[in-house]
């Protein structure tokens, strides 16, 4: 009798849990039905961040409960900081606003609290479609054609705003690995900076993602006009075994730790966020919808046509990468902040 009663009690609790789960799912579906979800992209149209966001927006609607409409809004400014601040502070905190921002944005408050009006550890980070390896590129006429030559020959590299991903990584490489990169700021996108390199206004670009190189600049690589001197990221790409990997170039354990923390941006790749006050169940629903989208055959076909790599980073993993960076030892964070201040002051 006790066994039978225990089984009945277990079944009763399981049934109640199923009902509660169904009720939550219905609540999410009821909320999103008839709504519009806006993807707010922190860059102009045409670049990698824009292409990924548009591909996701095209397919994610059928994976969100209630099947809302999904629209795109480009909001470029300050290396996507304008979009991040908007989603965190101005946009509705109900789950209808999603930010698509630059790789460095999750770490912006760590480096410059006065510029970022949000606490990155309280932001709801969503899955990323891909982490990436960034290739430090030089034009074939640049005075340095290898990483070792970059330590003794100055190379002018185009960048966006001071403190944005390209300039920050260039500054880190200069500080830790003693290279001689000189930055020229003011380009509004990677494409603009790469065009400047082709025109002779600059001699390189610090952080070109592998998929962007394949998609847009493969012919220049094949012609020998673009060379790669360094790989940046969480791990090296097997496609470029002869290109040095940044962590392998560290001279001391302290340097390696600093480089590893700084690579958090590339470990995440393409950050997406919802505001800090979005209800937890809607964050969970959007995380699931994004992961389902990344597994969607139609999305993957679209991504393949545009040479967009898909190796998703779950939202929980993004959240942990951000938390681990903010929890790094104080000397590491102080040194990173000093490098950043040297750029923006």
Phi, psi and omega per residue, in radians:
X1 nan -0.732 -3.133
X2 -1.119 -0.694 3.139
X3 -1.126 -0.756 -3.136
X4 -1.111 -0.701 3.130
X5 -1.169 -0.684 3.114
X6 -1.109 -0.720 3.115
X7 -1.113 -0.731 3.127
X8 -1.098 -0.706 3.122
X9 -1.128 -0.710 3.123
X10 -1.108 -0.768 3.121
X11 -1.108 -0.657 3.124
X12 -1.116 -0.754 3.132
X13 -1.169 -0.694 3.127
X14 -1.106 -0.726 3.137
X15 -1.131 -0.707 3.118
X16 -1.108 -0.694 3.124
X17 -1.140 -0.685 3.110
X18 -1.107 -0.720 3.115
X19 -1.104 -0.717 -3.136
X20 -1.136 -0.718 3.112
X21 -1.101 -0.775 3.128
X22 -1.095 -0.689 3.136
X23 -1.119 -0.694 3.110
X24 -1.143 -0.735 3.125
X25 -1.086 -0.743 3.110
X26 -1.094 -0.670 -3.140
X27 -1.124 -0.710 3.097
X28 -1.120 -0.813 -3.140
X29 -1.087 -0.753 3.130
X30 -1.087 -0.659 -3.135
X31 -1.164 -0.853 -3.009
X32 -1.369 -0.376 -3.125
X33 -1.040 2.191 -3.141
X34 1.437 -0.085 -3.138
X35 -1.533 2.988 3.022
X36 -2.147 2.206 3.048
X37 -1.694 2.250 -3.126
X38 -1.882 2.176 2.999
X39 -1.602 2.005 -3.089
X40 -1.754 1.937 -3.012
X41 -1.728 2.243 -3.038
X42 -1.439 0.248 -3.114
X43 -2.388 2.846 3.076
X44 -1.169 2.884 3.083
X45 -1.086 2.587 2.966
X46 1.904 -0.452 -3.127
X47 -1.468 3.135 -3.057
X48 -1.087 -0.752 -3.128
X49 -1.071 -0.710 3.120
X50 -1.155 -0.764 -3.109
X51 -1.107 -0.775 3.103
X52 -1.065 -0.848 -3.077
X53 -1.083 -0.706 3.125
X54 -1.168 -0.667 3.095
X55 -1.133 -0.742 3.115
X56 -1.126 -0.816 -3.103
X57 -1.055 -0.566 -3.121
X58 -1.135 -0.545 -2.991
X59 -1.980 -0.350 -2.954
X60 -1.254 -0.430 -3.072
X61 -0.946 -0.673 -3.109
X62 -1.353 -0.161 3.109
X63 -1.754 -0.179 3.071
X64 -1.526 2.265 3.095
X65 -0.933 2.388 -3.099
X66 1.536 -0.194 3.062
X67 0.837 1.089 3.110
X68 -1.233 2.849 2.958
X69 -1.228 2.632 3.132
X70 -2.266 2.224 -3.131
X71 -2.218 2.860 -3.107
X72 -1.969 2.445 2.997
X73 -2.367 2.089 3.053
X74 -1.490 2.269 -3.141
X75 -2.359 1.208 -3.110
X76 -1.231 2.687 3.080
X77 2.661 2.273 3.064
X78 0.953 0.783 3.104
X79 1.073 0.582 3.138
X80 1.419 0.089 3.081
X81 -1.117 -0.598 3.126
X82 -1.056 -0.772 3.136
X83 -1.160 -0.723 -3.134
X84 -1.116 -0.793 3.107
X85 -1.078 -0.658 -3.140
X86 -1.121 -0.845 -3.116
X87 -1.136 -0.641 -3.085
X88 -1.317 -0.501 -2.949
X89 -2.191 -0.489 -3.000
X90 -1.933 -0.741 -3.109
X91 -1.116 2.740 3.106
X92 -1.000 2.410 -3.136
X93 -1.703 0.722 -3.074
X94 -1.971 0.040 3.139
X95 1.740 0.147 3.135
X96 -1.803 0.038 3.114
X97 -2.160 2.208 3.116
X98 -2.186 2.258 3.104
X99 -1.685 2.441 3.013
X100 -2.050 1.889 -2.937
X101 -2.209 3.031 -3.092
X102 -1.217 2.759 -3.060
X103 -1.036 -0.516 -3.099
X104 -1.450 -0.238 -2.991
X105 -1.061 -0.660 3.110
X106 -1.018 -0.371 -3.070
X107 -1.864 0.075 -3.116
X108 -1.052 -0.793 3.137
X109 -1.118 -0.476 3.119
X110 -1.161 -0.586 -3.056
X111 -1.652 -0.641 -3.080
X112 -2.539 1.473 -3.083
X113 -1.039 -0.483 -3.089
X114 -1.313 -0.361 -3.122
X115 -1.558 -0.639 -3.114
X116 -1.667 2.137 -3.097
X117 -1.705 0.894 3.093
X118 -2.816 2.760 3.046
X119 -1.680 1.931 -3.029
X120 -1.092 -0.484 -3.133
X121 -1.329 -0.202 3.104
X122 -1.845 -0.148 3.037
X123 -1.167 2.567 3.053
X124 -1.565 1.773 -3.120
X125 -1.477 2.358 -3.118
X126 -1.755 3.000 3.113
X127 -1.091 2.612 3.019
X128 -1.773 2.479 3.117
X129 -1.188 -0.408 -3.100
X130 -2.950 2.406 2.817
X131 -1.361 2.953 3.109
X132 -2.658 2.756 2.955
X133 -1.685 2.288 3.062
X134 -1.784 2.412 -3.134
X135 -1.855 2.189 3.015
X136 -1.348 2.074 -3.005
X137 -1.906 2.618 2.983
X138 -2.344 2.591 3.064
X139 -1.288 2.682 -3.009
X140 -1.131 -0.320 3.104
X141 -1.669 0.036 -3.133
X142 -1.097 2.626 -3.125
X143 -1.173 -0.334 3.066
X144 -2.023 2.227 -3.122
X145 -1.987 -0.091 3.107
X146 -2.391 2.939 3.119
X147 -1.117 -0.728 -3.137
X148 -1.093 -0.670 3.109
X149 -1.195 -0.433 3.122
X150 -1.194 -0.275 3.100
X151 -1.430 -0.293 -3.087
X152 -2.160 -0.153 -3.133
X153 -2.161 2.217 3.134
X154 -1.272 2.363 3.101
X155 -2.222 2.269 3.124
X156 -1.503 2.113 -3.114
X157 -2.096 2.343 3.080
X158 -1.263 2.577 -3.129
X159 -2.613 3.045 3.140
X160 -1.586 -2.256 3.090
X161 -1.356 2.667 3.034
X162 -1.007 2.302 -3.141
X163 1.650 -0.265 3.048
X164 -1.230 2.954 -2.998
X165 -0.854 -0.895 -3.072
X166 -1.072 -0.806 -3.095
X167 -1.226 -0.628 -3.124
X168 -1.141 -0.776 3.124
X169 -1.180 -0.632 3.070
X170 -1.080 -0.725 3.138
X171 -1.161 -0.669 3.103
X172 -1.118 -0.792 3.138
X173 -1.101 -0.711 3.075
X174 -1.041 -0.811 -3.039
X175 -1.235 -0.804 -2.997
X176 -1.513 -0.700 -3.033
X177 -1.849 0.032 2.975
X178 1.121 0.720 3.038
X179 -1.532 3.046 -3.054
X180 -2.159 1.043 3.100
X181 -1.526 2.287 3.024
X182 -2.004 2.239 -3.012
X183 -1.696 2.495 2.945
X184 -2.102 2.041 -3.049
X185 -1.637 2.943 3.000
X186 2.057 -0.094 3.099
X187 -1.406 2.476 -3.029
X188 -1.565 -0.037 3.139
X189 -2.875 2.897 3.046
X190 -1.056 -0.721 -3.115
X191 -1.025 -0.725 3.136
X192 -1.142 -0.709 -3.138
X193 -1.205 -0.654 3.101
X194 -1.187 -0.624 3.072
X195 -1.130 -0.684 3.090
X196 -1.064 -0.636 3.093
X197 -1.116 -0.736 3.137
X198 -1.181 -0.515 -3.138
X199 -1.452 -0.166 -3.127
X200 1.610 0.101 3.094
X201 -1.324 -0.470 3.117
X202 -2.411 2.996 -3.079
X203 -2.084 0.003 -3.122
X204 -3.059 3.109 3.089
X205 -2.492 2.363 -2.949
X206 -1.325 -0.559 -2.899
X207 -2.467 1.192 3.126
X208 -1.560 2.028 3.112
X209 -1.066 2.562 -3.110
X210 -0.995 -0.761 -3.086
X211 -1.183 -0.576 3.086
X212 -1.152 -0.701 3.088
X213 -1.053 -0.816 -3.129
X214 -1.105 -0.739 -3.026
X215 -1.209 -0.720 -2.940
X216 -2.012 -0.509 -2.940
X217 -2.134 0.230 -3.113
X218 -0.999 -0.646 -3.122
X219 -1.145 -0.591 3.127
X220 -1.275 -0.566 3.047
X221 -1.167 -0.804 -3.122
X222 -1.102 -0.540 3.125
X223 -1.438 -0.044 3.133
X224 1.378 0.246 -3.104
X225 -1.521 -0.438 3.060
X226 -1.961 2.306 3.101
X227 -2.124 2.673 3.132
X228 -1.943 2.278 -3.087
X229 -1.954 -0.314 -3.084
X230 -2.784 2.473 3.011
X231 -1.774 2.343 3.093
X232 -2.077 2.377 3.116
X233 2.750 -3.043 3.119
X234 -1.283 -0.527 3.074
X235 -2.676 2.722 -3.086
X236 -1.282 2.685 3.055
X237 -1.439 2.311 3.101
X238 -1.187 -0.202 3.133
X239 -1.296 -0.260 -3.063
X240 -2.276 1.106 -3.046
X241 -1.132 -0.366 -3.098
X242 -1.636 -0.017 -3.141
X243 -1.710 2.148 -3.092
X244 -0.971 2.540 3.109
X245 -1.787 2.374 -2.936
X246 -0.995 -0.755 -3.081
X247 -1.167 -0.507 3.131
X248 -1.255 -0.288 -3.112
X249 -1.577 -0.087 3.137
X250 -1.103 2.426 -3.089
X251 -1.636 -0.397 -3.104
X252 -2.380 2.795 3.067
X253 -1.017 -0.628 3.132
X254 -1.142 -0.723 3.096
X255 -1.106 -0.716 -3.124
X256 -1.144 -0.695 3.120
X257 -1.114 -0.753 3.119
X258 -1.087 -0.787 3.130
X259 -1.089 -0.701 -3.123
X260 -1.125 -0.776 3.094
X261 -1.075 -0.747 -3.092
X262 -1.172 -0.395 -3.142
X263 -1.347 0.003 3.132
X264 -0.927 -0.656 -3.138
X265 -1.030 -0.754 -3.090
X266 -1.368 -0.473 3.041
X267 -1.117 -0.594 3.088
X268 -1.401 -0.840 3.080
X269 1.569 -1.442 -3.058
X270 -2.193 1.565 -3.016
X271 -1.267 2.459 3.001
X272 -2.208 2.518 -3.059
X273 -2.488 2.720 2.900
X274 -2.137 2.731 -3.072
X275 -1.058 2.842 -3.040
X276 -1.206 -0.323 -3.064
X277 -1.869 0.211 3.077
X278 -1.182 2.334 3.138
X279 -0.930 2.426 -3.023
X280 -0.991 -0.693 -3.093
X281 -1.189 -0.502 3.101
X282 -1.343 -0.578 3.021
X283 -1.082 -0.807 3.140
X284 -1.065 -0.701 3.135
X285 -1.143 -0.697 3.139
X286 -1.226 -0.661 3.073
X287 -1.045 -0.790 3.128
X288 -1.131 -0.730 -3.134
X289 -1.077 -0.678 3.133
X290 -1.200 -0.753 3.122
X291 -1.135 -0.650 3.075
X292 -1.137 -0.646 3.101
X293 -1.115 -0.744 -3.124
X294 -1.122 -0.429 3.102
X295 -1.587 -0.118 -3.081
X296 -1.209 2.223 -3.095
X297 -1.069 -0.645 -3.140
X298 -1.197 -0.709 3.082
X299 -1.092 -0.788 -3.111
X300 -1.117 -0.617 3.085
X301 -1.155 -0.738 3.077
X302 -1.069 -0.779 -3.141
X303 -1.074 -0.744 -3.132
X304 -1.109 -0.680 3.129
X305 -1.103 -0.515 -3.108
X306 -1.748 0.145 -3.084
X307 0.946 0.823 3.045
X308 -1.786 2.041 3.137
X309 -1.236 2.542 3.110
X310 -2.235 1.789 2.994
X311 -2.441 1.416 -2.884
X312 -1.037 2.585 2.999
X313 -1.977 1.957 -3.097
X314 -1.023 2.676 -3.110
X315 -1.014 -0.653 3.122
X316 -1.123 -0.616 3.106
X317 -1.218 -0.705 3.080
X318 -1.048 -0.794 -3.138
X319 -1.002 -0.710 -3.127
X320 -1.230 -0.703 3.101
X321 -1.030 -0.743 3.116
X322 -1.129 -0.834 -3.121
X323 -1.075 -0.719 -3.138
X324 -1.111 -0.674 3.137
X325 -1.129 -0.772 -3.134
X326 -1.219 -0.334 3.103
X327 -1.665 0.183 3.131
X328 -1.155 2.777 3.139
X329 -0.997 2.553 -3.077
X330 -0.989 -0.736 3.132
X331 -1.046 -0.619 3.110
X332 -1.156 -0.825 -3.124
X333 -1.150 -0.680 3.120
X334 -1.086 -0.694 -3.128
X335 -1.202 -0.720 3.095
X336 -1.091 -0.726 3.125
X337 -1.125 -0.660 3.131
X338 -1.139 -0.682 3.096
X339 -1.108 -0.774 -3.125
X340 -1.115 -0.799 3.137
X341 -1.057 -0.618 3.095
X342 -1.084 -0.426 3.108
X343 -1.411 -0.766 -2.922
X344 -1.683 -0.160 -3.139
X345 -1.633 nan nan
